[in-house]
Amino acid sequence: MRALLLAAALMVVASCGISPTDVLDREHAPTTRIPPPSKTIYLIRDGKLTLEPADVANDTVESLLGALFAASTQPLGDRDTELRGFTYLRVKDSLNPVRRDEVTLPRTSTLTVYIRGEGRLSRLGMAQIVCTAQQDAAFEQVRIIRDNEDRPPKDEGRHTCPDLE
């Protein structure tokens, strides 16, 4: 008797009035496109540093510096740059602490920026590089190295943004 009641209950539940169908494609699944992060770089307006928005590929100092140097090849309207004729090459980050025998050694906080170019790198041009990089508060100093192929590298010094402003 119990088995008969259980079978009857299952039939009632199973016959809810909805018949099965094949999968139907209606539209594309809803998705969101996230734009790249918008950060700022330092350009020049009226002879002074000014923060300007820059669309960058990702949220790294490398992307910011790439955008800073790319701006020197574009029309800037009422803004300017002292980096025309210079090319951003790479950075060397000394923030990754060294581990020895499971002890983390103190880390330094200098970012070395390698550039290429002829002519004099002005104080305002250095400020553009240093202040853009130091938006990442982890870097206490920024060292600039000019790395031209036909000459030995030239150290342009270690700087902080307040020292150059």
C-alpha positions in Angstrom: 0.0 0.0 0.0 2.8 2.4 0.9 4.5 1.7 -2.4 1.3 2.4 -4.3 0.9 5.8 -2.5 4.5 6.7 -3.1 4.2 5.8 -6.8 1.0 7.9 -7.1 2.7 10.9 -5.3 5.6 10.7 -7.7 3.3 10.7 -10.7 1.5 13.8 -9.5 4.8 15.7 -8.9 6.3 14.5 -12.2 3.3 15.6 -14.2 3.4 19.3 -13.5 2.1 20.2 -17.0 5.4 21.4 -18.4 6.8 19.3 -21.2 10.5 19.2 -21.8 12.0 21.0 -24.9 15.4 21.3 -26.5 17.7 24.2 -25.6 16.9 27.3 -27.6 19.4 30.1 -28.3 17.6 33.4 -27.8 20.4 36.0 -27.6 23.9 36.5 -26.5 24.5 36.1 -22.8 24.6 39.4 -21.0 28.2 40.6 -20.5 29.9 43.7 -19.3 32.9 45.2 -21.0 35.2 46.8 -18.5 37.2 49.7 -19.9 40.9 49.9 -19.1 41.8 51.7 -15.9 42.0 55.4 -16.3 45.0 56.8 -14.4 46.9 60.1 -14.6 50.2 61.2 -16.0 52.0 64.5 -15.6 52.1 66.8 -18.5 52.9 70.5 -18.7 50.5 73.4 -18.8 51.7 77.1 -18.6 55.2 75.9 -17.7 54.0 73.8 -14.7 53.3 70.2 -14.0 49.6 69.2 -14.3 47.9 65.9 -13.8 46.1 64.7 -16.9 44.0 61.6 -17.5 45.5 58.7 -19.4 43.9 55.5 -20.6 46.3 52.7 -19.9 46.3 49.0 -20.6 46.6 48.0 -16.9 47.2 49.4 -13.5 51.0 49.3 -13.5 53.8 51.9 -13.4 55.0 50.5 -16.7 51.7 51.3 -18.4 51.7 54.8 -16.9 55.2 55.6 -18.2 54.3 54.1 -21.6 51.3 56.5 -21.8 53.5 59.4 -20.6 56.0 58.9 -23.4 53.3 58.1 -26.0 51.8 61.5 -25.2 54.9 63.1 -26.6 54.0 61.9 -30.1 50.5 63.2 -30.0 49.0 66.7 -30.3 48.4 67.9 -26.8 46.4 71.1 -27.3 47.1 73.6 -24.5 49.4 71.0 -22.7 53.0 70.1 -23.6 55.7 67.7 -22.7 59.5 67.9 -22.2 59.9 64.3 -23.4 59.8 64.8 -27.1 62.7 62.9 -28.7 62.9 60.5 -25.8 61.7 56.9 -25.7 60.7 54.8 -22.7 62.5 51.5 -22.7 61.8 49.6 -19.4 61.8 49.8 -15.6 63.7 47.9 -13.0 61.7 47.5 -9.8 63.6 46.9 -6.6 60.5 46.4 -4.5 60.4 42.7 -4.6 62.1 41.6 -1.3 64.8 39.0 -1.4 64.2 35.8 0.6 67.2 34.0 2.1 66.8 31.0 4.4 63.1 31.9 4.9 64.0 35.4 6.1 62.7 38.3 4.2 65.4 40.9 3.8 64.5 44.6 3.9 63.4 45.8 0.6 64.6 49.0 -1.1 62.1 51.3 -2.8 63.9 52.7 -5.9 62.4 52.4 -9.3 64.9 52.7 -12.2 63.5 54.0 -15.4 65.5 53.4 -18.6 65.0 55.9 -21.4 66.7 56.5 -24.8 67.1 59.8 -26.6 69.4 62.6 -27.6 69.6 66.1 -26.2 69.3 67.4 -22.7 66.7 66.0 -20.4 65.3 69.1 -18.7 64.4 69.3 -15.0 60.7 69.5 -16.0 61.1 66.4 -18.2 62.6 64.5 -15.2 59.7 65.8 -13.0 57.2 64.3 -15.5 58.8 60.9 -15.3 59.4 60.9 -11.5 56.1 62.4 -10.5 54.2 60.0 -12.8 56.0 57.0 -11.4 55.7 58.2 -7.8 51.9 58.1 -8.0 52.6 54.6 -6.8 53.5 55.5 -3.2 55.7 52.4 -2.9 58.6 54.2 -4.7 60.5 56.5 -2.5 63.0 57.4 -5.3 63.1 57.2 -9.1 66.4 56.7 -10.8 66.6 57.7 -14.5 69.2 56.0 -16.7 69.7 57.1 -20.3 70.6 53.9 -22.3 71.6 54.9 -25.8 72.9 52.1 -28.0 76.1 53.9 -29.1 77.2 55.1 -25.7 77.6 53.8 -22.2 74.5 54.3 -20.0 74.2 57.8 -18.4 72.8 58.1 -14.9 70.5 61.1 -14.7 70.3 60.8 -10.9 67.9 59.7 -8.2 65.0 62.0 -7.7 61.7 62.5 -5.8 58.8 64.4 -7.1 58.9 67.2 -4.4 62.6 67.8 -5.2 61.8 68.5 -8.8 58.5 70.4 -8.5 
